[in-house]
């Protein structure tokens, strides 16, 4: 039997905790993103799109997008981008990465 080196053991430990945290993140996202509109806002929050751009894609008002961003940044599922001086936000990861379906955009064309 081949003995594991310390680096391999540490990497396996990191992977275990990463998977655990991903499951917690999935639970938080499922609770927080309880409508298709919120899922679309979250998924399209790429740090480059404005609140108005995302509002069109999700069929909500841009003030709602700004409200979601503020609330979500407080719980840590989005982060402000430096490029736009904190005026735009970026999601932590794609919903697809966590096995959460992305609803179809109500907008006829993606921005």
Order of alpha helices (4+ residues) and beta strands (2+ residues): alpha-alpha-alpha-alpha-beta-beta
